Amino acid sequence: MRLDHLRYRRYLDAFVDGELDGDLRGRVAGHVAACPMCARDADVTVHVKHSLARHRGLTERAADRMRLWIRRHPG
Ligand SMILES: [Zn+2]
């Protein structure tokens, strides 16, 4: 278990991003399911990525509003 942990931990990020291929993904998924530490880390990584994506979305919307406002208020 502990050796698995050390071996698969480094793949967590790629695993969460869906960047691993079949065989390795299956093994990492198996480890995450059995390892509370990796399960928690994977969860945290997902949350961080989601909030980053949301933040980016908000920033883009704000930039759109700003562009619109500038177009409506020339000069
Ligand atoms: Zn682990």
N, CA, C, O and the ligand as a Tripos MOL2 file, in Angstrom:
@<TRIPOS>MOLECULE
protein
  301   299    76     0     0
PROTEIN
NO_CHARGES

@<TRIPOS>ATOM
      1 N           0.8350   -1.2080    0.0000 N.3       1 MET1
      2 CA          0.0000    0.0000    0.0000 C.3       1 MET1
      3 C           0.8690    1.2570    0.0000 C.2       1 MET1
      4 O           0.6780    2.1640   -0.8100 O.2       1 MET1
      5 N           1.8260    1.2880    0.9280 N.am      2 ARG2
      6 CA          2.6590    2.4870    1.0280 C.3       2 ARG2
      7 C           3.5390    2.6530   -0.2220 C.2       2 ARG2
      8 O           3.7330    3.7620   -0.7210 O.2       2 ARG2
      9 N           4.0650    1.5230   -0.7120 N.am      3 LEU3
     10 CA          4.8600    1.5930   -1.9430 C.3       3 LEU3
     11 C           3.9960    2.0480   -3.1160 C.2       3 LEU3
     12 O           4.4200    2.8690   -3.9290 O.2       3 LEU3
     13 N           2.7820    1.5080   -3.1960 N.am      4 ASP4
     14 CA          1.8450    1.9410   -4.2270 C.3       4 ASP4
     15 C           1.6160    3.4340   -4.1210 C.2       4 ASP4
     16 O           1.5870    4.1590   -5.1150 O.2       4 ASP4
     17 N           1.4530    3.8660   -2.8840 N.am      5 HIS5
     18 CA          1.1830    5.2810   -2.6430 C.3       5 HIS5
     19 C           2.3000    6.1440   -3.2300 C.2       5 HIS5
     20 O           2.0440    7.1080   -3.9500 O.2       5 HIS5
     21 N           3.5500    5.7780   -2.9070 N.am      6 LEU6
     22 CA          4.6730    6.5600   -3.4070 C.3       6 LEU6
     23 C           4.7550    6.4870   -4.9310 C.2       6 LEU6
     24 O           5.1390    7.4510   -5.5930 O.2       6 LEU6
     25 N           4.3880    5.3330   -5.4690 N.am      7 ARG7
     26 CA          4.5100    5.1520   -6.9100 C.3       7 ARG7
     27 C           3.4370    5.9310   -7.6740 C.2       7 ARG7
     28 O           3.7130    6.4950   -8.7330 O.2       7 ARG7
     29 N           2.2110    5.9610   -7.1360 N.am      8 TYR8
     30 CA          1.1040    6.5110   -7.9240 C.3       8 TYR8
     31 C           0.7880    7.9630   -7.6120 C.2       8 TYR8
     32 O           0.1190    8.6460   -8.3880 O.2       8 TYR8
     33 N           1.2720    8.4270   -6.4710 N.am      9 ARG9
     34 CA          0.9730    9.7800   -6.0400 C.3       9 ARG9
     35 C           1.3210   10.8190   -7.1040 C.2       9 ARG9
     36 O           0.5770   11.7750   -7.3250 O.2       9 ARG9
     37 N           2.4590   10.6150   -7.7560 N.am     10 ARG10
     38 CA          2.9300   11.6120   -8.7220 C.3      10 ARG10
     39 C           2.0370   11.6730   -9.9660 C.2      10 ARG10
     40 O           2.0960   12.6310  -10.7380 O.2      10 ARG10
     41 N           1.2100   10.6390  -10.1490 N.am     11 TYR11
     42 CA          0.3360   10.6320  -11.3210 C.3      11 TYR11
     43 C          -1.0240   11.2650  -11.0390 C.2      11 TYR11
     44 O          -1.8630   11.3940  -11.9300 O.2      11 TYR11
     45 N          -1.2250   11.6580   -9.7770 N.am     12 LEU12
     46 CA         -2.5550   12.1460   -9.3910 C.3      12 LEU12
     47 C          -3.0300   13.2980  -10.2710 C.2      12 LEU12
     48 O          -4.1740   13.3170  -10.7270 O.2      12 LEU12
     49 N          -2.1500   14.2420  -10.4980 N.am     13 ASP13
     50 CA         -2.5260   15.4330  -11.2510 C.3      13 ASP13
     51 C          -2.9550   15.0550  -12.6710 C.2      13 ASP13
     52 O          -4.0010   15.4880  -13.1540 O.2      13 ASP13
     53 N          -2.1280   14.2390  -13.3260 N.am     14 ALA14
     54 CA         -2.4490   13.7910  -14.6780 C.3      14 ALA14
     55 C          -3.7100   12.9340  -14.6660 C.2      14 ALA14
     56 O          -4.5100   12.9730  -15.6010 O.2      14 ALA14
     57 N          -3.8770   12.1550  -13.5890 N.am     15 PHE15
     58 CA         -5.0660   11.3210  -13.4600 C.3      15 PHE15
     59 C          -6.3230   12.1800  -13.4030 C.2      15 PHE15
     60 O          -7.3060   11.9040  -14.0900 O.2      15 PHE15
     61 N          -6.2820   13.2230  -12.5770 N.am     16 VAL16
     62 CA         -7.4290   14.1210  -12.4370 C.3      16 VAL16
     63 C          -7.7190   14.8250  -13.7650 C.2      16 VAL16
     64 O          -8.8750   15.0710  -14.1080 O.2      16 VAL16
     65 N          -6.6630   15.1420  -14.5000 N.am     17 ASP17
     66 CA         -6.8320   15.8130  -15.7910 C.3      17 ASP17
     67 C          -7.2620   14.8540  -16.8950 C.2      17 ASP17
     68 O          -7.5650   15.2840  -18.0080 O.2      17 ASP17
     69 N          -7.2920   13.5530  -16.5930 N.am     18 GLY18
     70 CA         -7.6610   12.5710  -17.5990 C.3      18 GLY18
     71 C          -6.5800   12.3840  -18.6490 C.2      18 GLY18
     72 O          -6.8740   12.0560  -19.7980 O.2      18 GLY18
     73 N          -5.3210   12.5940  -18.2540 N.am     19 GLU19
     74 CA         -4.2260   12.5230  -19.2180 C.3      19 GLU19
     75 C          -3.5200   11.1640  -19.2440 C.2      19 GLU19
     76 O          -2.6080   10.9550  -20.0440 O.2      19 GLU19
     77 N          -3.9320   10.2550  -18.3850 N.am     20 LEU20
     78 CA         -3.2720    8.9480  -18.3570 C.3      20 LEU20
     79 C          -3.9730    8.0000  -19.3140 C.2      20 LEU20
     80 O          -5.1810    8.1030  -19.5290 O.2      20 LEU20
     81 N          -3.2070    7.0710  -19.8910 N.am     21 ASP21
     82 CA         -3.8960    6.0960  -20.7200 C.3      21 ASP21
     83 C          -4.2250    4.8190  -19.9630 C.2      21 ASP21
     84 O          -3.6970    4.5310  -18.8880 O.2      21 ASP21
     85 N          -5.1170    4.0800  -20.5790 N.am     22 GLY22
     86 CA         -5.8310    2.9380  -20.0130 C.3      22 GLY22
     87 C          -5.1980    2.2110  -18.8500 C.2      22 GLY22
     88 O          -5.7290    2.2340  -17.7390 O.2      22 GLY22
     89 N          -4.0710    1.5680  -19.0880 N.am     23 ASP23
     90 CA         -3.4890    0.6910  -18.0950 C.3      23 ASP23
     91 C          -3.1060    1.4380  -16.8290 C.2      23 ASP23
     92 O          -3.4840    1.0550  -15.7210 O.2      23 ASP23
     93 N          -2.3440    2.5170  -17.0180 N.am     24 LEU24
     94 CA         -1.8790    3.2980  -15.8770 C.3      24 LEU24
     95 C          -3.0620    3.9670  -15.1690 C.2      24 LEU24
     96 O          -3.1130    4.0230  -13.9410 O.2      24 LEU24
     97 N          -4.0150    4.4730  -15.9690 N.am     25 ARG25
     98 CA         -5.1820    5.1140  -15.3690 C.3      25 ARG25
     99 C          -5.9330    4.1260  -14.4800 C.2      25 ARG25
    100 O          -6.3820    4.4710  -13.3870 O.2      25 ARG25
    101 N          -6.0610    2.9000  -14.9640 N.am     26 GLY26
    102 CA         -6.7430    1.8770  -14.1790 C.3      26 GLY26
    103 C          -6.0340    1.6200  -12.8650 C.2      26 GLY26
    104 O          -6.6760    1.4820  -11.8240 O.2      26 GLY26
    105 N          -4.7070    1.5550  -12.9090 N.am     27 ARG27
    106 CA         -3.9500    1.2730  -11.6870 C.3      27 ARG27
    107 C          -4.0260    2.4460  -10.7250 C.2      27 ARG27
    108 O          -4.1750    2.2520   -9.5190 O.2      27 ARG27
    109 N          -3.9220    3.6910  -11.2590 N.am     28 VAL28
    110 CA         -4.0210    4.8590  -10.3840 C.3      28 VAL28
    111 C          -5.4230    4.9340   -9.7900 C.2      28 VAL28
    112 O          -5.5850    5.2250   -8.6050 O.2      28 VAL28
    113 N          -6.4350    4.6720  -10.6140 N.am     29 ALA29
    114 CA         -7.8190    4.6970  -10.1110 C.3      29 ALA29
    115 C          -7.9930    3.6780   -8.9910 C.2      29 ALA29
    116 O          -8.6470    3.9570   -7.9850 O.2      29 ALA29
    117 N          -7.4040    2.4980   -9.1680 N.am     30 GLY30
    118 CA         -7.4870    1.4700   -8.1410 C.3      30 GLY30
    119 C          -6.8210    1.9230   -6.8530 C.2      30 GLY30
    120 O          -7.3380    1.6850   -5.7610 O.2      30 GLY30
    121 N          -5.6770    2.5740   -6.9820 N.am     31 HIS31
    122 CA         -4.9740    3.0480   -5.7990 C.3      31 HIS31
    123 C          -5.7600    4.1620   -5.1090 C.2      31 HIS31
    124 O          -5.8980    4.1570   -3.8860 O.2      31 HIS31
    125 N          -6.2710    5.1090   -5.8810 N.am     32 VAL32
    126 CA         -7.0200    6.2310   -5.2970 C.3      32 VAL32
    127 C          -8.2460    5.7100   -4.5420 C.2      32 VAL32
    128 O          -8.6040    6.2170   -3.4800 O.2      32 VAL32
    129 N          -8.8760    4.6860   -5.1190 N.am     33 ALA33
    130 CA        -10.0610    4.1190   -4.4600 C.3      33 ALA33
    131 C          -9.7000    3.4840   -3.1300 C.2      33 ALA33
    132 O         -10.5250    3.4290   -2.2180 O.2      33 ALA33
    133 N          -8.4510    2.9960   -3.0150 N.am     34 ALA34
    134 CA         -8.0630    2.2710   -1.8090 C.3      34 ALA34
    135 C          -7.2830    3.1430   -0.8310 C.2      34 ALA34
    136 O          -7.0340    2.7280    0.3010 O.2      34 ALA34
    137 N          -6.8950    4.3410   -1.2520 N.am     35 CYS35
    138 CA         -6.0080    5.1660   -0.4300 C.3      35 CYS35
    139 C          -6.6920    6.4800   -0.0660 C.2      35 CYS35
    140 O          -6.8620    7.3440   -0.9260 O.2      35 CYS35
    141 N          -7.0850    6.6400    1.1870 N.am     36 PRO36
    142 CA         -7.7900    7.8620    1.6080 C.3      36 PRO36
    143 C          -6.9750    9.1230    1.3420 C.2      36 PRO36
    144 O          -7.5340   10.1730    1.0250 O.2      36 PRO36
    145 N          -5.6460    9.0160    1.4730 N.am     37 MET37
    146 CA         -4.8030   10.1980    1.2700 C.3      37 MET37
    147 C          -4.8590   10.6750   -0.1780 C.2      37 MET37
    148 O          -5.0150   11.8660   -0.4470 O.2      37 MET37
    149 N          -4.7280    9.7180   -1.1140 N.am     38 CYS38
    150 CA         -4.7720   10.0720   -2.5190 C.3      38 CYS38
    151 C          -6.1850   10.4950   -2.9190 C.2      38 CYS38
    152 O          -6.3560   11.3890   -3.7470 O.2      38 CYS38
    153 N          -7.1970    9.8530   -2.3310 N.am     39 ALA39
    154 CA         -8.5720   10.2320   -2.6290 C.3      39 ALA39
    155 C          -8.7860   11.6880   -2.2400 C.2      39 ALA39
    156 O          -9.4100   12.4500   -2.9790 O.2      39 ALA39
    157 N          -8.2680   12.0710   -1.0830 N.am     40 ARG40
    158 CA         -8.4320   13.4480   -0.6280 C.3      40 ARG40
    159 C          -7.6560   14.4060   -1.5300 C.2      40 ARG40
    160 O          -8.1600   15.4630   -1.9090 O.2      40 ARG40
    161 N          -6.4200   14.0220   -1.8680 N.am     41 ASP41
    162 CA         -5.6140   14.8770   -2.7360 C.3      41 ASP41
    163 C          -6.2550   15.0500   -4.1090 C.2      41 ASP41
    164 O          -6.2500   16.1460   -4.6690 O.2      41 ASP41
    165 N          -6.8030   13.9690   -4.6460 N.am     42 ALA42
    166 CA         -7.4600   14.0520   -5.9430 C.3      42 ALA42
    167 C          -8.6540   14.9910   -5.8490 C.2      42 ALA42
    168 O          -8.9060   15.7920   -6.7500 O.2      42 ALA42
    169 N          -9.3830   14.8810   -4.7460 N.am     43 ASP43
    170 CA        -10.5400   15.7290   -4.5190 C.3      43 ASP43
    171 C         -10.1370   17.1960   -4.4680 C.2      43 ASP43
    172 O         -10.7620   18.0440   -5.1050 O.2      43 ASP43
    173 N          -9.0870   17.4900   -3.7030 N.am     44 VAL44
    174 CA         -8.6110   18.8610   -3.5710 C.3      44 VAL44
    175 C          -8.1720   19.3940   -4.9320 C.2      44 VAL44
    176 O          -8.4720   20.5340   -5.2870 O.2      44 VAL44
    177 N          -7.4580   18.5570   -5.6940 N.am     45 THR45
    178 CA         -6.9840   18.9780   -7.0110 C.3      45 THR45
    179 C          -8.1620   19.3200   -7.9140 C.2      45 THR45
    180 O          -8.1280   20.3250   -8.6250 O.2      45 THR45
    181 N          -9.2040   18.4920   -7.8900 N.am     46 VAL46
    182 CA        -10.3910   18.7640   -8.6950 C.3      46 VAL46
    183 C         -10.9980   20.1040   -8.2910 C.2      46 VAL46
    184 O         -11.3650   20.9090   -9.1460 O.2      46 VAL46
    185 N         -11.1020   20.3390   -6.9820 N.am     47 HIS47
    186 CA        -11.6970   21.5900   -6.5130 C.3      47 HIS47
    187 C         -10.8850   22.7930   -6.9680 C.2      47 HIS47
    188 O         -11.4360   23.7940   -7.4250 O.2      47 HIS47
    189 N          -9.5540   22.6770   -6.8340 N.am     48 VAL48
    190 CA         -8.6910   23.7950   -7.2150 C.3      48 VAL48
    191 C          -8.8480   24.0810   -8.6990 C.2      48 VAL48
    192 O          -8.9660   25.2360   -9.1070 O.2      48 VAL48
    193 N          -8.8510   23.0260   -9.5050 N.am     49 LYS49
    194 CA         -8.9720   23.2230  -10.9550 C.3      49 LYS49
    195 C         -10.3230   23.8410  -11.3050 C.2      49 LYS49
    196 O         -10.4060   24.7200  -12.1620 O.2      49 LYS49
    197 N         -11.3850   23.3760  -10.6350 N.am     50 HIS50
    198 CA        -12.7020   23.9410  -10.9070 C.3      50 HIS50
    199 C         -12.7670   25.4100  -10.5390 C.2      50 HIS50
    200 O         -13.3100   26.2200  -11.2910 O.2      50 HIS50
    201 N         -12.2090   25.7590   -9.3750 N.am     51 SER51
    202 CA        -12.3370   27.1570   -8.9840 C.3      51 SER51
    203 C         -11.4440   28.0350   -9.8570 C.2      51 SER51
    204 O         -11.7780   29.1930  -10.1080 O.2      51 SER51
    205 N         -10.3250   27.5070  -10.3190 N.am     52 LEU52
    206 CA         -9.5030   28.2730  -11.2610 C.3      52 LEU52
    207 C         -10.2720   28.5100  -12.5500 C.2      52 LEU52
    208 O         -10.2690   29.6180  -13.0860 O.2      52 LEU52
    209 N         -10.9350   27.4630  -13.0510 N.am     53 ALA53
    210 CA        -11.7030   27.5870  -14.2880 C.3      53 ALA53
    211 C         -12.8260   28.5910  -14.1010 C.2      53 ALA53
    212 O         -13.0960   29.4020  -14.9870 O.2      53 ALA53
    213 N         -13.4880   28.5390  -12.9350 N.am     54 ARG54
    214 CA        -14.5850   29.4550  -12.6830 C.3      54 ARG54
    215 C         -14.0600   30.8830  -12.6090 C.2      54 ARG54
    216 O         -14.6740   31.8130  -13.1330 O.2      54 ARG54
    217 N         -12.9330   31.0410  -11.9600 N.am     55 HIS55
    218 CA        -12.3550   32.3670  -11.8220 C.3      55 HIS55
    219 C         -12.0200   32.9390  -13.2000 C.2      55 HIS55
    220 O         -12.2630   34.1130  -13.4770 O.2      55 HIS55
    221 N         -11.4500   32.0710  -14.0680 N.am     56 ARG56
    222 CA        -11.1050   32.5010  -15.4100 C.3      56 ARG56
    223 C         -12.3770   32.9330  -16.1560 C.2      56 ARG56
    224 O         -12.3860   33.9450  -16.8550 O.2      56 ARG56
    225 N         -13.4430   32.1480  -15.9930 N.am     57 GLY57
    226 CA        -14.7150   32.4680  -16.6380 C.3      57 GLY57
    227 C         -15.2220   33.8280  -16.1970 C.2      57 GLY57
    228 O         -15.6690   34.6260  -17.0210 O.2      57 GLY57
    229 N         -15.1550   34.0940  -14.9030 N.am     58 LEU58
    230 CA        -15.6240   35.3690  -14.3820 C.3      58 LEU58
    231 C         -14.7990   36.5090  -14.9480 C.2      58 LEU58
    232 O         -15.3360   37.5510  -15.3260 O.2      58 LEU58
    233 N         -13.4940   36.3050  -15.0050 N.am     59 THR59
    234 CA        -12.6190   37.3550  -15.5060 C.3      59 THR59
    235 C         -12.9330   37.6660  -16.9660 C.2      59 THR59
    236 O         -12.9330   38.8250  -17.3820 O.2      59 THR59
    237 N         -13.2020   36.6000  -17.7460 N.am     60 GLU60
    238 CA        -13.5300   36.8250  -19.1520 C.3      60 GLU60
    239 C         -14.8430   37.5810  -19.3050 C.2      60 GLU60
    240 O         -14.9690   38.4620  -20.1550 O.2      60 GLU60
    241 N         -15.8190   37.2280  -18.4720 N.am     61 ARG61
    242 CA        -17.0950   37.9420  -18.5380 C.3      61 ARG61
    243 C         -16.9160   39.4020  -18.1660 C.2      61 ARG61
    244 O         -17.5180   40.2830  -18.7800 O.2      61 ARG61
    245 N         -16.0960   39.6570  -17.1680 N.am     62 ALA62
    246 CA        -15.8550   41.0340  -16.7620 C.3      62 ALA62
    247 C         -15.1840   41.8100  -17.8990 C.2      62 ALA62
    248 O         -15.5050   42.9740  -18.1370 O.2      62 ALA62
    249 N         -14.2650   41.1680  -18.5860 N.am     63 ALA63
    250 CA        -13.5790   41.8140  -19.7030 C.3      63 ALA63
    251 C         -14.5780   42.0890  -20.8340 C.2      63 ALA63
    252 O         -14.5140   43.1350  -21.4800 O.2      63 ALA63
    253 N         -15.5010   41.1480  -21.0730 N.am     64 ASP64
    254 CA        -16.5300   41.3620  -22.0870 C.3      64 ASP64
    255 C         -17.3890   42.5680  -21.7370 C.2      64 ASP64
    256 O         -17.6670   43.4120  -22.5880 O.2      64 ASP64
    257 N         -17.8070   42.6410  -20.4760 N.am     65 ARG65
    258 CA        -18.6360   43.7710  -20.0500 C.3      65 ARG65
    259 C         -17.8860   45.0760  -20.2420 C.2      65 ARG65
    260 O         -18.4600   46.0790  -20.6650 O.2      65 ARG65
    261 N         -16.6090   45.0530  -19.9280 N.am     66 MET66
    262 CA        -15.7990   46.2560  -20.0610 C.3      66 MET66
    263 C         -15.7350   46.6860  -21.5260 C.2      66 MET66
    264 O         -15.8760   47.8660  -21.8460 O.2      66 MET66
    265 N         -15.5150   45.6950  -22.4210 N.am     67 ARG67
    266 CA        -15.4660   46.0170  -23.8570 C.3      67 ARG67
    267 C         -16.7880   46.6070  -24.3300 C.2      67 ARG67
    268 O         -16.8100   47.5770  -25.0880 O.2      67 ARG67
    269 N         -17.8960   46.0090  -23.8730 N.am     68 LEU68
    270 CA        -19.2260   46.4830  -24.2370 C.3      68 LEU68
    271 C         -19.4190   47.9230  -23.7690 C.2      68 LEU68
    272 O         -19.9160   48.7750  -24.5050 O.2      68 LEU68
    273 N         -19.0220   48.1640  -22.5530 N.am     69 TRP69
    274 CA        -19.1870   49.4900  -21.9570 C.3      69 TRP69
    275 C         -18.3790   50.5110  -22.7580 C.2      69 TRP69
    276 O         -18.8520   51.6170  -23.0180 O.2      69 TRP69
    277 N         -17.1610   50.1360  -23.1450 N.am     70 ILE70
    278 CA        -16.3130   51.0520  -23.8950 C.3      70 ILE70
    279 C         -16.9470   51.3490  -25.2560 C.2      70 ILE70
    280 O         -16.8910   52.4790  -25.7410 O.2      70 ILE70
    281 N         -17.5590   50.3130  -25.8730 N.am     71 ARG71
    282 CA        -18.1830   50.5120  -27.1690 C.3      71 ARG71
    283 C         -19.3780   51.4740  -27.0510 C.2      71 ARG71
    284 O         -19.6330   52.2730  -27.9520 O.2      71 ARG71
    285 N         -20.1010   51.3840  -25.9310 N.am     72 ARG72
    286 CA        -21.2960   52.2210  -25.7520 C.3      72 ARG72
    287 C         -20.9410   53.6340  -25.3170 C.2      72 ARG72
    288 O         -21.7480   54.5550  -25.4420 O.2      72 ARG72
    289 N         -19.7510   53.7920  -24.8160 N.am     73 HIS73
    290 CA        -19.3570   55.1200  -24.3380 C.3      73 HIS73
    291 C         -18.0870   55.5680  -25.0500 C.2      73 HIS73
    292 O         -17.0230   55.6540  -24.4370 O.2      73 HIS73
    293 N         -18.2000   55.8520  -26.3350 N.am     74 PRO74
    294 CA        -16.9880   56.2110  -27.0770 C.3      74 PRO74
    295 C         -16.4650   57.5690  -26.6050 C.2      74 PRO74
    296 O         -17.2230   58.4350  -26.1690 O.2      74 PRO74
    297 N         -15.2040   57.7150  -26.7040 N.am     75 GLY75
    298 CA        -14.5780   58.9660  -26.3000 C.3      75 GLY75
    299 C         -14.5550   59.0630  -24.7960 C.2      75 GLY75
    300 O         -14.0640   60.0510  -24.2490 O.2      75 GLY75
    301 ZN         -1.9870    7.0050   -2.0300 Zn       76 ZN76
@<TRIPOS>BOND
     1     1     2 1
     2     2     3 1
     3     3     4 2
     4     3     5 am
     5     5     6 1
     6     6     7 1
     7     7     8 2
     8     7     9 am
     9     9    10 1
    10    10    11 1
    11    11    12 2
    12    11    13 am
    13    13    14 1
    14    14    15 1
    15    15    16 2
    16    15    17 am
    17    17    18 1
    18    18    19 1
    19    19    20 2
    20    19    21 am
    21    21    22 1
    22    22    23 1
    23    23    24 2
    24    23    25 am
    25    25    26 1
    26    26    27 1
    27    27    28 2
    28    27    29 am
    29    29    30 1
    30    30    31 1
    31    31    32 2
    32    31    33 am
    33    33    34 1
    34    34    35 1
    35    35    36 2
    36    35    37 am
    37    37    38 1
    38    38    39 1
    39    39    40 2
    40    39    41 am
    41    41    42 1
    42    42    43 1
    43    43    44 2
    44    43    45 am
    45    45    46 1
    46    46    47 1
    47    47    48 2
    48    47    49 am
    49    49    50 1
    50    50    51 1
    51    51    52 2
    52    51    53 am
    53    53    54 1
    54    54    55 1
    55    55    56 2
    56    55    57 am
    57    57    58 1
    58    58    59 1
    59    59    60 2
    60    59    61 am
    61    61    62 1
    62    62    63 1
    63    63    64 2
    64    63    65 am
    65    65    66 1
    66    66    67 1
    67    67    68 2
    68    67    69 am
    69    69    70 1
    70    70    71 1
    71    71    72 2
    72    71    73 am
    73    73    74 1
    74    74    75 1
    75    75    76 2
    76    75    77 am
    77    77    78 1
    78    78    79 1
    79    79    80 2
    80    79    81 am
    81    81    82 1
    82    82    83 1
    83    83    84 2
    84    83    85 am
    85    85    86 1
    86    86    87 1
    87    87    88 2
    88    87    89 am
    89    89    90 1
    90    90    91 1
    91    91    92 2
    92    91    93 am
    93    93    94 1
    94    94    95 1
    95    95    96 2
    96    95    97 am
    97    97    98 1
    98    98    99 1
    99    99   100 2
   100    99   101 am
   101   101   102 1
   102   102   103 1
   103   103   104 2
   104   103   105 am
   105   105   106 1
   106   106   107 1
   107   107   108 2
   108   107   109 am
   109   109   110 1
   110   110   111 1
   111   111   112 2
   112   111   113 am
   113   113   114 1
   114   114   115 1
   115   115   116 2
   116   115   117 am
   117   117   118 1
   118   118   119 1
   119   119   120 2
   120   119   121 am
   121   121   122 1
   122   122   123 1
   123   123   124 2
   124   123   125 am
   125   125   126 1
   126   126   127 1
   127   127   128 2
   128   127   129 am
   129   129   130 1
   130   130   131 1
   131   131   132 2
   132   131   133 am
   133   133   134 1
   134   134   135 1
   135   135   136 2
   136   135   137 am
   137   137   138 1
   138   138   139 1
   139   139   140 2
   140   139   141 am
   141   141   142 1
   142   142   143 1
   143   143   144 2
   144   143   145 am
   145   145   146 1
   146   146   147 1
   147   147   148 2
   148   147   149 am
   149   149   150 1
   150   150   151 1
   151   151   152 2
   152   151   153 am
   153   153   154 1
   154   154   155 1
   155   155   156 2
   156   155   157 am
   157   157   158 1
   158   158   159 1
   159   159   160 2
   160   159   161 am
   161   161   162 1
   162   162   163 1
   163   163   164 2
   164   163   165 am
   165   165   166 1
   166   166   167 1
   167   167   168 2
   168   167   169 am
   169   169   170 1
   170   170   171 1
   171   171   172 2
   172   171   173 am
   173   173   174 1
   174   174   175 1
   175   175   176 2
   176   175   177 am
   177   177   178 1
   178   178   179 1
   179   179   180 2
   180   179   181 am
   181   181   182 1
   182   182   183 1
   183   183   184 2
   184   183   185 am
   185   185   186 1
   186   186   187 1
   187   187   188 2
   188   187   189 am
   189   189   190 1
   190   190   191 1
   191   191   192 2
   192   191   193 am
   193   193   194 1
   194   194   195 1
   195   195   196 2
   196   195   197 am
   197   197   198 1
   198   198   199 1
   199   199   200 2
   200   199   201 am
   201   201   202 1
   202   202   203 1
   203   203   204 2
   204   203   205 am
   205   205   206 1
   206   206   207 1
   207   207   208 2
   208   207   209 am
   209   209   210 1
   210   210   211 1
   211   211   212 2
   212   211   213 am
   213   213   214 1
   214   214   215 1
   215   215   216 2
   216   215   217 am
   217   217   218 1
   218   218   219 1
   219   219   220 2
   220   219   221 am
   221   221   222 1
   222   222   223 1
   223   223   224 2
   224   223   225 am
   225   225   226 1
   226   226   227 1
   227   227   228 2
   228   227   229 am
   229   229   230 1
   230   230   231 1
   231   231   232 2
   232   231   233 am
   233   233   234 1
   234   234   235 1
   235   235   236 2
   236   235   237 am
   237   237   238 1
   238   238   239 1
   239   239   240 2
   240   239   241 am
   241   241   242 1
   242   242   243 1
   243   243   244 2
   244   243   245 am
   245   245   246 1
   246   246   247 1
   247   247   248 2
   248   247   249 am
   249   249   250 1
   250   250   251 1
   251   251   252 2
   252   251   253 am
   253   253   254 1
   254   254   255 1
   255   255   256 2
   256   255   257 am
   257   257   258 1
   258   258   259 1
   259   259   260 2
   260   259   261 am
   261   261   262 1
   262   262   263 1
   263   263   264 2
   264   263   265 am
   265   265   266 1
   266   266   267 1
   267   267   268 2
   268   267   269 am
   269   269   270 1
   270   270   271 1
   271   271   272 2
   272   271   273 am
   273   273   274 1
   274   274   275 1
   275   275   276 2
   276   275   277 am
   277   277   278 1
   278   278   279 1
   279   279   280 2
   280   279   281 am
   281   281   282 1
   282   282   283 1
   283   283   284 2
   284   283   285 am
   285   285   286 1
   286   286   287 1
   287   287   288 2
   288   287   289 am
   289   289   290 1
   290   290   291 1
   291   291   292 2
   292   291   293 am
   293   293   294 1
   294   294   295 1
   295   295   296 2
   296   295   297 am
   297   297   298 1
   298   298   299 1
   299   299   300 2
@<TRIPOS>SUBSTRUCTURE
     1 MET1         2 RESIDUE 1 A MET
     2 ARG2         6 RESIDUE 1 A ARG
     3 LEU3        10 RESIDUE 1 A LEU
     4 ASP4        14 RESIDUE 1 A ASP
     5 HIS5        18 RESIDUE 1 A HIS
     6 LEU6        22 RESIDUE 1 A LEU
     7 ARG7        26 RESIDUE 1 A ARG
     8 TYR8        30 RESIDUE 1 A TYR
     9 ARG9        34 RESIDUE 1 A ARG
    10 ARG10       38 RESIDUE 1 A ARG
    11 TYR11       42 RESIDUE 1 A TYR
    12 LEU12       46 RESIDUE 1 A LEU
    13 ASP13       50 RESIDUE 1 A ASP
    14 ALA14       54 RESIDUE 1 A ALA
    15 PHE15       58 RESIDUE 1 A PHE
    16 VAL16       62 RESIDUE 1 A VAL
    17 ASP17       66 RESIDUE 1 A ASP
    18 GLY18       70 RESIDUE 1 A GLY
    19 GLU19       74 RESIDUE 1 A GLU
    20 LEU20       78 RESIDUE 1 A LEU
    21 ASP21       82 RESIDUE 1 A ASP
    22 GLY22       86 RESIDUE 1 A GLY
    23 ASP23       90 RESIDUE 1 A ASP
    24 LEU24       94 RESIDUE 1 A LEU
    25 ARG25       98 RESIDUE 1 A ARG
    26 GLY26      102 RESIDUE 1 A GLY
    27 ARG27      106 RESIDUE 1 A ARG
    28 VAL28      110 RESIDUE 1 A VAL
    29 ALA29      114 RESIDUE 1 A ALA
    30 GLY30      118 RESIDUE 1 A GLY
    31 HIS31      122 RESIDUE 1 A HIS
    32 VAL32      126 RESIDUE 1 A VAL
    33 ALA33      130 RESIDUE 1 A ALA
    34 ALA34      134 RESIDUE 1 A ALA
    35 CYS35      138 RESIDUE 1 A CYS
    36 PRO36      142 RESIDUE 1 A PRO
    37 MET37      146 RESIDUE 1 A MET
    38 CYS38      150 RESIDUE 1 A CYS
    39 ALA39      154 RESIDUE 1 A ALA
    40 ARG40      158 RESIDUE 1 A ARG
    41 ASP41      162 RESIDUE 1 A ASP
    42 ALA42      166 RESIDUE 1 A ALA
    43 ASP43      170 RESIDUE 1 A ASP
    44 VAL44      174 RESIDUE 1 A VAL
    45 THR45      178 RESIDUE 1 A THR
    46 VAL46      182 RESIDUE 1 A VAL
    47 HIS47      186 RESIDUE 1 A HIS
    48 VAL48      190 RESIDUE 1 A VAL
    49 LYS49      194 RESIDUE 1 A LYS
    50 HIS50      198 RESIDUE 1 A HIS
    51 SER51      202 RESIDUE 1 A SER
    52 LEU52      206 RESIDUE 1 A LEU
    53 ALA53      210 RESIDUE 1 A ALA
    54 ARG54      214 RESIDUE 1 A ARG
    55 HIS55      218 RESIDUE 1 A HIS
    56 ARG56      222 RESIDUE 1 A ARG
    57 GLY57      226 RESIDUE 1 A GLY
    58 LEU58      230 RESIDUE 1 A LEU
    59 THR59      234 RESIDUE 1 A THR
    60 GLU60      238 RESIDUE 1 A GLU
    61 ARG61      242 RESIDUE 1 A ARG
    62 ALA62      246 RESIDUE 1 A ALA
    63 ALA63      250 RESIDUE 1 A ALA
    64 ASP64      254 RESIDUE 1 A ASP
    65 ARG65      258 RESIDUE 1 A ARG
    66 MET66      262 RESIDUE 1 A MET
    67 ARG67      266 RESIDUE 1 A ARG
    68 LEU68      270 RESIDUE 1 A LEU
    69 TRP69      274 RESIDUE 1 A TRP
    70 ILE70      278 RESIDUE 1 A ILE
    71 ARG71      282 RESIDUE 1 A ARG
    72 ARG72      286 RESIDUE 1 A ARG
    73 HIS73      290 RESIDUE 1 A HIS
    74 PRO74      294 RESIDUE 1 A PRO
    75 GLY75      298 RESIDUE 1 A GLY
    76 ZN76       301 GROUP 0 **** ****
